[in-house]
Amino acid sequence: MKEKIPYKIYLEEHEIPTQWYNVRSDMKNKPAPLLNPGTGQPLKAEDLEPIFCKELVKQELDNDTKWIDIPEEVLTFYKMYRPSPLVRAYFLEKALGTPAKIYYKFEGNNTSGSHKLNSAIAQAYYAKEQGLKGVTTETGAGQWGTALSMACQFFGLDCQVYMVKCSYEQKPFRREVMRTYGAKVTPSPSDTTNVGRKILAEFPGTSGSLGCAISEAVEAAVTQEGYRYELGSVLNQVLLHQSIIGLEAKTALDKYGIKPDIIIGCAGGGSNLGGLIAPFVGEKLRGEADYRIIAVEPASCPSFTRGKFAYDFCDTGMICPLAKMYTLGSQFIPSPSHSGGLRFHGMSTVLSQLYHDGLFEARAVEQTSVFEAATLFARAEGTLPAPESSHAIRVAIDEALKCKETGEEKTIVFGLTGTGYFDLVAYGEYNSGKMKDVIPTDEDIAASLAKLPKVD
């Protein structure tokens, strides 16, 4: 007789993965290399090391090593909040009246309130090992900035954060958590960098974007001795670190003989989605199993569903390398929606290649429907979800309701990337009926895509 499945599936401490999984090792079509914007040639380690830590550059360029050991210091830190639980959403299932079985991997059980700490502590560790003074970064919703400020405090590093202006104004409490952990937080675009001043001159009154903030953070890193830039999403190294999410989720599912039919993750730059689906898409690539995987993005910044698979700058200031990805164009500045962490114009090169090869599908949803789903989830499950995570909740609910119509008992797994307790301004707008959906026109996107760099 099978053991009854509990509400929360917790792994034992010894079941925390001791290695990260590099999904690129199983990809037949590897992600296209980063290019030097001046020469158009693939970047080598020596080109990236003035920007990133040496060990992170090594991980960024490694397409072949399947398993990479997690340093002991990082693993020890993980044990403060990992393993994170896989939760059966019994109350949500009841509220929906669905025969579907819904599970979510909850990454909000740490002070940063999100999955971002999984990569932040690794990146800070490598910076400390290299003997650096500090790091610079950008943040959208503030989750990455919070996580990196915590990690830098732990290792005694200076942390400088450029926070997207609309989030800086909408989320003052997130900003103050960063400052509590010793970070310097600057609204972006700012007048403290050359690229920031240029963006302000071209887009006066702009609410900012992750692309803008990236430009400023990179400039700040390369103009200060003993500093490097660290990014919380998009990059190969970040998806590598975040694979711990999917590895734990799969171990928990296997423990009770559960095989998911549908796996759902929110998609901005790709850190959460890539981490959650890594071992599952690895099985698909190796022909060992099949799953339906859905990436969910905001309709206000729909890089997968309305973007182009092409080489583009990763930043608005056009000072970063070129990456081949699904992009809306580096000059695209999305509306100031409340899913700040999903407002990046492009997508991870790994996920872009997997999507291009048909390994998963993508869906774009409006923020009013996202907050409708978030509210239902909060009332049913007792946890207030982050706006970013709520994109996955929206589609999980939609798929569960389809099961209600057909009578199918499908198993759905989604990623709950973090909590929404710093997002109460957004919930307030939704509750008062003031929240609006702003969706870019075809003309808006075409104008931005027309500015893509010419790459042969």
Secondary structure as UniProt FT lines:
FT   STRAND          8..9
FT   HELIX           13..15
FT   STRAND          19..21
FT   HELIX           23..26
FT   TURN            37..39
FT   HELIX           45..48
FT   TURN            49..51
FT   HELIX           54..61
FT   STRAND          67..69
FT   HELIX           72..78
FT   TURN            79..81
FT   STRAND          86..88
FT   HELIX           90..96
FT   STRAND          101..106
FT   TURN            111..112
FT   TURN            115..116
FT   HELIX           117..129
FT   TURN            130..131
FT   STRAND          134..139
FT   HELIX           143..155
FT   STRAND          158..164
FT   HELIX           165..170
FT   HELIX           172..180
FT   TURN            181..182
FT   STRAND          184..188
FT   HELIX           194..202
FT   TURN            204..205
FT   HELIX           210..222
FT   TURN            225..226
FT   STRAND          227..229
FT   HELIX           236..255
FT   TURN            256..257
FT   STRAND          262..266
FT   HELIX           271..286
FT   STRAND          292..298
FT   TURN            299..300
FT   HELIX           303..306
FT   STRAND          308..313
FT   TURN            316..317
FT   STRAND          322..327
FT   TURN            330..331
FT   HELIX           340..342
FT   HELIX           349..356
FT   TURN            357..358
FT   STRAND          361..365
FT   HELIX           367..381
FT   HELIX           387..406
FT   STRAND          411..416
FT   STRAND          418..419
FT   TURN            421..422
FT   HELIX           424..431
FT   TURN            432..433
FT   HELIX           442..449
FT   TURN            450..451
//
